[in-house]
Amino acid sequence: MTETARRKPIAWPMLIRQGHLFLGMIIAPSILMFAITGGLQIFRLQESHEGYTPPAVLERFGRLHKDQVFSLPKKRAAEPAQRAPEPAVAAPAAVAPAAAAPAQAEAPRAGPPLSKRLLQWFFTLVAVGLVLTTLLGVWMGVMLSRWKVTARWLLLAGTVLPVLFLLV
């Protein structure tokens, strides 16, 4: 027998499955957070609207999703800005009549078009599907794999590390 014939081949499918498990356990908590907060943002539930004030937790998770911060920094008292005197320049004649035009009354808003509503509900379904399949994958990883203990530790690390990064 030759030297190459006696070597055992590398079990690529097993290595790929193990890498998928390990990476999946680390990123699963973030996937869940982004899927849930993104699903809520589809209908802009984190923003104030006429007659609607979102709960503080939705606002905070919306900021976390979009800006990677859990709360906004406290605003400092604004110092009065010193402005340089502006040179006296006459406004162009074309601008004056436009500025003097009467403000038109706003027409009542119609609801969003059907295509937008359908797309919003489809993406909501996608977000729910992503949450469910991620939870199924986590369950499979921590209950059915050979590396249950490692999977649980990686899941814990994937949960704790982003929280620590937020606190730094």
The 8 nearest C-alpha neighbors of each residue, nearest first, counted from 0:
[[1, 4, 2, 5, 3, 6, 7, 8],
 [0, 2, 4, 3, 5, 6, 7, 8],
 [1, 3, 4, 5, 0, 6, 7, 8],
 [4, 2, 5, 1, 6, 0, 7, 8],
 [3, 5, 1, 2, 6, 0, 7, 8],
 [6, 4, 3, 2, 7, 1, 0, 8],
 [7, 5, 3, 4, 8, 2, 9, 1],
 [6, 8, 5, 9, 4, 3, 10, 2],
 [9, 7, 10, 6, 11, 5, 4, 3],
 [10, 8, 11, 7, 14, 12, 13, 6],
 [9, 11, 13, 12, 8, 14, 7, 15],
 [10, 12, 14, 13, 9, 15, 16, 8],
 [13, 11, 15, 14, 10, 16, 17, 9],
 [12, 14, 16, 11, 10, 15, 17, 18],
 [15, 13, 11, 17, 16, 12, 18, 10],
 [14, 16, 12, 18, 13, 17, 11, 19],
 [15, 17, 19, 13, 14, 18, 12, 20],
 [16, 18, 20, 14, 19, 15, 13, 21],
 [19, 17, 15, 21, 20, 16, 22, 14],
 [20, 18, 16, 22, 17, 21, 23, 15],
 [19, 21, 23, 17, 18, 22, 24, 16],
 [20, 22, 18, 24, 23, 19, 17, 150],
 [23, 21, 25, 19, 24, 20, 18, 26],
 [24, 22, 20, 26, 21, 25, 27, 19],
 [23, 25, 154, 21, 27, 22, 153, 26],
 [24, 26, 157, 22, 153, 154, 23, 27],
 [25, 27, 23, 29, 28, 24, 157, 30],
 [28, 26, 30, 24, 29, 23, 25, 31],
 [29, 27, 31, 30, 158, 26, 157, 32],
 [30, 28, 32, 31, 26, 27, 33, 157],
 [29, 31, 27, 33, 28, 32, 34, 26],
 [32, 30, 28, 34, 29, 33, 130, 35],
 [31, 33, 29, 35, 30, 34, 36, 28],
 [34, 32, 30, 36, 35, 37, 31, 29],
 [33, 35, 37, 31, 126, 32, 36, 38],
 [34, 36, 38, 32, 37, 33, 31, 39],
 [37, 35, 39, 33, 38, 34, 32, 40],
 [38, 36, 40, 34, 39, 35, 33, 41],
 [39, 37, 35, 36, 41, 123, 40, 126],
 [38, 40, 36, 37, 41, 44, 42, 35],
 [41, 39, 43, 37, 42, 38, 44, 36],
 [40, 42, 38, 39, 43, 119, 37, 123],
 [41, 43, 40, 44, 39, 119, 38, 45],
 [44, 42, 40, 45, 41, 46, 39, 47],
 [43, 45, 42, 46, 40, 39, 53, 57],
 [44, 46, 58, 57, 43, 53, 61, 40],
 [47, 45, 44, 43, 53, 48, 58, 52],
 [48, 46, 52, 51, 53, 45, 49, 44],
 [49, 47, 51, 50, 46, 52, 53, 44],
 [48, 50, 51, 47, 52, 46, 53, 44],
 [49, 51, 48, 52, 47, 53, 46, 44],
 [52, 50, 48, 49, 47, 53, 46, 44],
 [51, 53, 47, 54, 48, 50, 46, 49],
 [54, 52, 45, 47, 55, 46, 51, 44],
 [53, 55, 56, 57, 52, 58, 45, 44],
 [56, 54, 58, 57, 59, 53, 45, 60],
 [55, 57, 59, 58, 54, 60, 53, 61],
 [58, 56, 45, 60, 59, 55, 54, 61],
 [57, 59, 45, 61, 55, 56, 60, 62],
 [60, 58, 56, 62, 69, 61, 57, 70],
 [59, 61, 63, 57, 62, 58, 64, 56],
 [60, 62, 58, 64, 59, 63, 45, 57],
 [63, 61, 59, 65, 66, 60, 64, 68],
 [62, 64, 67, 68, 60, 69, 61, 66],
 [65, 63, 61, 62, 67, 66, 60, 33],
 [64, 66, 62, 63, 67, 61, 68, 60],
 [65, 67, 62, 68, 63, 64, 61, 69],
 [68, 66, 63, 64, 65, 62, 69, 165],
 [69, 67, 63, 66, 70, 62, 165, 71],
 [68, 70, 63, 59, 62, 60, 67, 71],
 [71, 69, 68, 59, 72, 62, 63, 58],
 [70, 72, 73, 69, 68, 62, 74, 59],
 [73, 71, 74, 70, 75, 68, 69, 62],
 [74, 72, 71, 75, 70, 76, 77, 69],
 [75, 73, 72, 76, 77, 71, 78, 70],
 [74, 76, 77, 73, 78, 72, 71, 79],
 [75, 77, 78, 74, 79, 73, 80, 72],
 [78, 76, 75, 79, 74, 80, 73, 81],
 [77, 79, 80, 76, 75, 81, 74, 82],
 [80, 78, 77, 81, 82, 76, 75, 83],
 [79, 81, 82, 78, 77, 83, 76, 84],
 [82, 80, 79, 83, 78, 84, 77, 85],
 [81, 83, 80, 84, 85, 79, 86, 78],
 [82, 84, 85, 81, 86, 80, 87, 79],
 [85, 83, 82, 86, 87, 81, 88, 80],
 [84, 86, 83, 87, 82, 88, 89, 81],
 [87, 85, 88, 84, 83, 89, 90, 82],
 [86, 88, 85, 89, 84, 90, 83, 91],
 [89, 87, 86, 90, 85, 91, 84, 92],
 [88, 90, 91, 87, 92, 86, 95, 94],
 [89, 91, 92, 88, 94, 95, 93, 87],
 [92, 90, 93, 94, 89, 95, 88, 96],
 [91, 93, 94, 95, 90, 96, 89, 97],
 [94, 92, 91, 95, 96, 97, 90, 98],
 [95, 93, 97, 92, 91, 96, 98, 90],
 [94, 96, 98, 97, 92, 93, 99, 91],
 [97, 95, 99, 98, 94, 100, 93, 92],
 [98, 96, 100, 99, 94, 95, 93, 101],
 [99, 97, 95, 96, 100, 94, 101, 93],
 [98, 100, 96, 97, 95, 101, 94, 102],
 [99, 101, 97, 98, 96, 102, 103, 95],
 [102, 100, 103, 99, 98, 97, 104, 96],
 [103, 101, 100, 104, 99, 105, 98, 97],
 [102, 104, 101, 105, 106, 100, 99, 107],
 [105, 103, 106, 102, 107, 101, 108, 100],
 [106, 104, 103, 107, 108, 102, 109, 101],
 [105, 107, 108, 104, 103, 109, 102, 110],
 [108, 106, 105, 109, 104, 110, 103, 111],
 [109, 107, 106, 110, 105, 111, 112, 104],
 [108, 110, 107, 111, 112, 106, 113, 105],
 [111, 109, 112, 108, 113, 116, 107, 115],
 [110, 112, 115, 113, 109, 116, 114, 108],
 [113, 111, 114, 115, 110, 116, 109, 117],
 [112, 114, 116, 115, 117, 111, 118, 110],
 [113, 115, 117, 112, 116, 118, 111, 119],
 [116, 114, 118, 113, 117, 112, 119, 111],
 [117, 115, 119, 113, 118, 114, 120, 112],
 [116, 118, 114, 120, 119, 115, 113, 121],
 [117, 119, 121, 115, 116, 120, 122, 114],
 [120, 118, 116, 122, 121, 117, 115, 41],
 [119, 121, 123, 117, 122, 118, 124, 116],
 [120, 122, 118, 124, 123, 119, 117, 125],
 [123, 121, 125, 119, 124, 120, 126, 118],
 [124, 122, 120, 126, 125, 121, 38, 119],
 [123, 125, 121, 127, 122, 126, 128, 120],
 [124, 126, 122, 128, 123, 127, 129, 121],
 [127, 125, 123, 129, 34, 128, 124, 38],
 [128, 126, 124, 130, 129, 125, 131, 123],
 [129, 127, 125, 131, 126, 130, 132, 124],
 [128, 130, 126, 132, 127, 131, 133, 125],
 [129, 131, 127, 133, 128, 132, 31, 134],
 [132, 130, 128, 134, 133, 129, 135, 127],
 [131, 133, 135, 129, 134, 130, 128, 136],
 [132, 134, 136, 130, 135, 131, 129, 137],
 [133, 135, 137, 131, 136, 132, 138, 130],
 [136, 134, 132, 138, 133, 137, 139, 131],
 [135, 137, 133, 139, 138, 134, 140, 132],
 [138, 136, 140, 134, 139, 135, 133, 141],
 [137, 139, 135, 141, 136, 140, 142, 134],
 [140, 138, 136, 143, 142, 137, 141, 135],
 [141, 139, 137, 144, 138, 142, 143, 136],
 [140, 142, 147, 138, 150, 139, 151, 137],
 [143, 141, 139, 140, 138, 144, 147, 137],
 [144, 142, 139, 140, 141, 145, 147, 138],
 [143, 145, 146, 140, 147, 142, 141, 139],
 [146, 144, 147, 143, 148, 140, 142, 141],
 [145, 147, 149, 144, 148, 150, 141, 140],
 [148, 146, 141, 150, 149, 144, 145, 151],
 [147, 149, 151, 150, 146, 152, 141, 145],
 [148, 150, 152, 146, 151, 147, 153, 21],
 [151, 149, 147, 153, 148, 152, 141, 146],
 [152, 150, 154, 148, 153, 149, 141, 147],
 [151, 153, 155, 149, 154, 150, 156, 148],
 [152, 154, 156, 150, 25, 155, 151, 24],
 [155, 153, 24, 151, 157, 25, 156, 152],
 [154, 156, 152, 158, 153, 157, 159, 151],
 [155, 157, 153, 159, 158, 154, 160, 152],
 [158, 156, 25, 154, 155, 160, 159, 26],
 [157, 159, 155, 156, 28, 160, 154, 161],
 [158, 160, 156, 162, 161, 157, 155, 163],
 [159, 161, 163, 162, 156, 157, 158, 164],
 [162, 160, 164, 163, 159, 165, 158, 157],
 [163, 161, 165, 159, 164, 160, 166, 158],
 [162, 164, 160, 166, 165, 161, 159, 167],
 [163, 165, 161, 167, 162, 166, 160, 159],
 [166, 164, 162, 163, 167, 161, 68, 69],
 [165, 167, 163, 164, 162, 161, 69, 68],
 [166, 164, 165, 163, 162, 161, 160, 68]]
